[in-house]
Amino acid sequence: MQELSGQLQELLDKGFIRPSFSPWGAPILFVKKKDGSFRMCIDYRELNKLTINNRYPLPRIDDLFDQLQGATYFSKIDLRSGYHQLRIHDDDVPKTAFRTRYGHYEFLVMPFGLTNAPAVFMDLMNRVCRPYLDKFVIVFIDDILIYSRNQQEHAQHLKLILELLAHEKLYAKFSKCEFWLREVQFLGHVVNENGIQVDPNKIQPVKQWETPRTPTEIRQFLGLAGRGIPTVETQTLQRTYLGITGRTDNFTVYCDASRQGLGCVLMQNDKVIAYASRQLKVHEKNYTTHDLELGAVVFALKICRHYLYGTKCVVYTDHKSLQHILDQKMLNMRQRRWVELLNDYDCEIRYHSGKANVVAKPPPLVTCL
């Protein structure tokens, strides 16, 4: 209760919320952060069901990388609580109301958990940075990347962007910003003056791919290979993408979990776009089957977010109860945190039998390209 009282007072002091008499009222929940503290979240699932989705277009990933050719200096800027830097329209303020034991409150700024929040935030950043887009700035959701061909240019570019953010009263979190980099990690790739390549940390599992030893592992491998890897060593390790059509629709994700790891495949029109998997962390080995399967869905959405943000997709899982996860009322803290992330995506979770889901099964540790 002390945590709730403290966070409410902080939001009131900052002018982010105010007491409300709205007929709306979403429940609150607390999510444990990595440092052990708790973050208050609002469960806007019912509001999101009634919201018309914002179809704001996101940039094509290959177009973004094309802009970086020839760049030798990079800087990354992370905005502080980005969503909270946008005001809510007066007519919509009552809809953001949430209920607590200390009273009824509503947001004056955009809260986390609204289904259209990522699209609205992307729209804002594109309008703010429009004079410099495709010249020396890339914006992707909450990632701002400044790139230049030499030191002199980079100093000028960095000055322009920092002045622009100051003029627009957009504030950055200094501890998460990086400046004057010669090599930068961006959207799962490493970019430097020599060009663009897949992050080496994500290629390593491919090199360590073990030979199948059981009939089940052979079936998994054949299902994986049959979906579009003609030659793993020569194709997967050398190409940035397995395939991309340039369209931003008809994405399908197959995901699965085992007691060894999490795996997923991103497809578009029956064509493989990317594979991803990883081994379970020590604490994850104690998860229930339900949480492992939900964790696989979250893993897939996170690692392929630059394809899936802002577009409708279908996620297939072989755990039938996950079809109704967004409607469940009784959730543990981990599930609440993950459901909050799911609300950022326009995804439909469908059941797909385990025998038919061989393409996404761990342990083939192929990483999202």
Backbone hydrogen bonds, N-H to C=O, Kabsch-Sander energy under -0.5 kcal/mol:
donor,donor_aa,acceptor,acceptor_aa,energy
5,S,1,M,-2.7
6,G,2,Q,-2.4
7,Q,3,E,-2.3
8,L,4,L,-2.4
9,Q,5,S,-2.1
10,E,6,G,-2.0
11,L,7,Q,-2.2
12,L,8,L,-2.2
13,D,9,Q,-2.7
14,K,10,E,-1.8
15,G,11,L,-0.5
15,G,12,L,-1.0
16,F,11,L,-2.3
17,I,11,L,-1.0
18,R,106,E,-1.8
20,S,104,H,-2.7
26,A,97,A,-2.4
29,L,41,C,-2.4
31,V,39,R,-2.5
33,K,37,S,-3.4
36,G,33,K,-1.9
39,R,31,V,-2.9
41,C,29,L,-3.4
43,D,27,P,-2.8
44,Y,42,I,-1.3
48,N,44,Y,-2.8
49,K,45,R,-1.6
50,L,46,E,-0.7
50,L,47,L,-0.9
51,T,48,N,-1.0
53,N,51,T,-0.5
55,R,53,N,-0.6
64,L,60,R,-1.7
65,F,61,I,-2.0
66,D,62,D,-1.7
67,Q,63,D,-1.1
67,Q,64,L,-0.5
68,L,64,L,-0.5
68,L,65,F,-1.1
69,Q,66,D,-1.1
71,A,68,L,-2.1
72,T,148,S,-3.0
73,Y,148,S,-2.1
74,F,181,L,-2.4
75,S,146,I,-2.0
76,K,178,E,-3.0
77,I,144,I,-2.1
79,L,77,I,-0.5
80,R,171,Y,-2.9
81,S,79,L,-0.5
82,G,79,L,-0.7
84,H,81,S,-1.2
85,Q,82,G,-1.9
86,L,83,Y,-1.7
88,I,108,L,-2.6
92,D,89,H,-1.7
93,V,89,H,-1.0
93,V,90,D,-0.6
95,K,92,D,-0.9
96,T,92,D,-0.6
96,T,93,V,-1.6
97,A,94,P,-1.4
98,F,105,Y,-2.9
99,R,26,A,-2.2
100,T,103,G,-1.9
103,G,100,T,-1.4
105,Y,98,F,-2.4
106,E,18,R,-2.3
108,L,16,F,-3.3
109,V,16,F,-1.0
110,M,83,Y,-0.7
110,M,86,L,-2.6
114,L,111,P,-0.8
117,A,114,L,-1.5
120,V,116,N,-2.5
121,F,117,A,-2.4
122,M,118,P,-2.4
123,D,119,A,-2.3
124,L,120,V,-2.2
125,M,121,F,-2.3
126,N,122,M,-2.2
127,R,123,D,-2.1
128,V,124,L,-2.5
129,C,125,M,-2.4
130,R,126,N,-0.6
132,Y,129,C,-2.1
133,L,129,C,-1.1
133,L,130,R,-0.6
134,D,137,V,-1.2
135,K,132,Y,-1.8
136,F,132,Y,-1.9
137,V,132,Y,-1.1
138,I,145,L,-2.5
140,F,143,D,-2.5
142,D,140,F,-0.6
143,D,140,F,-2.3
144,I,77,I,-1.2
144,I,142,D,-0.6
145,L,138,I,-2.9
145,L,143,D,-0.5
146,I,75,S,-3.0
147,Y,136,F,-1.9
148,S,73,Y,-2.2
154,H,150,N,-2.2
155,A,151,Q,-2.4
156,Q,152,Q,-1.7
157,H,153,E,-3.0
158,L,154,H,-2.9
159,K,155,A,-1.9
160,L,156,Q,-2.2
161,I,157,H,-2.2
162,L,158,L,-2.4
163,E,159,K,-2.3
164,L,160,L,-2.1
165,L,161,I,-2.7
166,A,162,L,-2.1
167,H,163,E,-2.5
168,E,164,L,-2.2
169,K,166,A,-0.9
170,L,165,L,-3.0
171,Y,169,K,-0.5
173,K,78,D,-3.1
174,F,172,A,-0.8
176,K,173,K,-1.8
177,C,174,F,-1.5
178,E,76,K,-2.3
181,L,74,F,-3.6
184,V,191,V,-2.5
186,F,184,V,-0.6
186,F,189,H,-2.7
189,H,186,F,-1.1
190,V,197,Q,-2.9
191,V,184,V,-2.9
191,V,189,H,-0.5
192,N,195,G,-2.3
193,E,182,R,-0.5
195,G,192,N,-1.7
197,Q,190,V,-2.1
199,D,188,G,-1.5
202,K,199,D,-2.0
203,I,199,D,-0.8
203,I,200,P,-0.7
204,Q,200,P,-1.6
206,V,203,I,-1.3
207,K,203,I,-1.4
208,Q,204,Q,-1.3
209,W,206,V,-1.4
218,I,214,T,-2.3
219,R,215,P,-2.3
220,Q,216,T,-2.3
221,F,217,E,-2.4
222,L,218,I,-2.8
223,G,219,R,-2.5
224,L,220,Q,-2.2
225,A,221,F,-3.3
226,G,222,L,-2.5
227,R,224,L,-1.1
228,G,225,A,-1.7
229,I,225,A,-1.4
235,Q,231,T,-2.8
236,T,231,T,-0.8
236,T,232,V,-0.9
237,L,232,V,-1.0
238,Q,235,Q,-0.6
239,R,235,Q,-2.0
242,L,273,I,-1.2
243,G,273,I,-0.6
251,F,312,K,-0.7
252,T,267,M,-3.0
253,V,314,V,-2.9
254,Y,265,V,-2.4
255,C,253,V,-0.5
255,C,316,Y,-2.3
256,D,263,G,-2.5
258,S,261,G,-2.5
262,L,278,R,-2.5
263,G,256,D,-2.6
264,C,276,A,-2.7
265,V,254,Y,-2.3
266,L,274,A,-3.0
267,M,252,T,-3.3
267,M,265,V,-0.5
268,Q,271,K,-2.5
269,N,250,N,-1.2
271,K,268,Q,-1.2
272,V,227,R,-0.6
273,I,266,L,-3.1
274,A,266,L,-1.6
276,A,264,C,-2.2
278,R,262,L,-2.0
280,L,260,Q,-2.5
285,K,281,K,-1.0
285,K,282,V,-1.0
286,N,283,H,-1.2
287,Y,284,E,-1.8
292,L,288,T,-2.3
293,E,289,T,-2.5
294,L,290,H,-2.2
295,G,291,D,-2.5
296,A,292,L,-1.8
297,V,293,E,-1.4
298,V,294,L,-2.3
299,F,295,G,-2.6
300,A,296,A,-2.2
301,L,297,V,-2.3
302,K,298,V,-2.5
303,I,299,F,-2.4
304,C,300,A,-1.6
305,R,302,K,-1.2
307,Y,304,C,-1.7
308,L,304,C,-1.7
309,Y,305,R,-2.8
311,T,308,L,-1.8
313,C,346,D,-2.0
314,V,251,F,-1.7
315,V,348,E,-3.0
316,Y,253,V,-3.6
316,Y,314,V,-0.5
317,T,350,R,-2.2
320,K,318,D,-0.7
322,L,319,H,-1.7
323,Q,320,K,-1.7
324,H,321,S,-1.6
325,I,322,L,-1.4
327,D,324,H,-1.5
328,Q,324,H,-0.7
328,Q,325,I,-0.7
331,L,329,K,-1.0
336,R,332,N,-2.4
337,R,333,M,-2.0
338,W,334,R,-2.1
339,V,335,Q,-2.7
340,E,336,R,-2.0
341,L,337,R,-1.4
342,L,338,W,-2.2
343,N,339,V,-1.5
344,D,341,L,-1.8
345,Y,342,L,-1.8
346,D,311,T,-0.5
347,C,345,Y,-1.2
348,E,313,C,-2.0
350,R,315,V,-3.2
350,R,348,E,-0.5
352,H,317,T,-2.8
356,A,353,S,-0.7
357,N,353,S,-0.6
357,N,354,G,-1.0
360,A,357,N,-1.2
361,K,358,V,-0.9
365,L,363,P,-0.8
366,V,364,P,-2.1
